[in-house]
Amino acid sequence: MSLQKNYYQENEDYADFLENWDAEFYAKYSDALCNVKACSKILDVGCGVGQVLQRLIEFGHEAYGVEVSEPNIAKAKEVSPLCQLYDGSTLPFDNNTFDSAGALNVLEHVEQPETFITELVRVVKPGGRIILSSPNFFRVIGFRDYHPQMRGLSNKIKNWQRLRIKRIQMANNPSEVRFDRMKPIIRENFQPDDDAIVATNGMEMRFFLEQNGCKVISVECTDRYVSSMIDFALNFGPWRYLMFNAFVTAHKASSE
């Protein structure tokens, strides 16, 4: 994760940006992490400045966080002392440590996304809960698209074609499946997510979780709370893989 780690490691602007997050941005993610037994050990990978950790603590859980950013982790430690810097590659925990673990808008920034998912699954206990949430850069349906990968009819056609190719590859050559990489857009004035380097999408996120022995419970295109009727309409059909975001909930396979 060298390029992205170096970009974020001492980025004060990123820490300042995260401090101004609206709580609605991370509420669904943190609540999904909390949906385990009381007083659980929960890990937030890419914990930012600790807003999710604060929510976990308020629900009575033992909240752990890791980050590659030194300014972020300094702020996060004020929320939970169970936070630490890590190298962006290997999680500094034993196998089967956590009841629940997740990453919100992190996967699209890592150098080795397939390994990242394997690591996330590794540290969760059998039967434990995993939440992965990232943008859908293979968006086919939508408007006001914030990233060049998503914009315009030509890109949407390319995204549709790429998803079809990947679906065939998953069926016929699963060992060859890899996330597509993107060229980062790193501006002098910090703008989060322009610098994403992985074309994350719900279909491949599901695939790699299943490859790592997980049972995927749901794949949704909504990463925030919306009304129940809208949520149902957006997520009950396969079009959820073609729009907005990728919010994936899974359980690690039981050892029994």
Summary of the structure (lengths in Angstrom):
residues: 256
radius of gyration: 17.4
end to end distance: 34.7
largest distance: 51.8
contacts: 848
relative contact order: 0.15
helix: 41%
strand: 20%
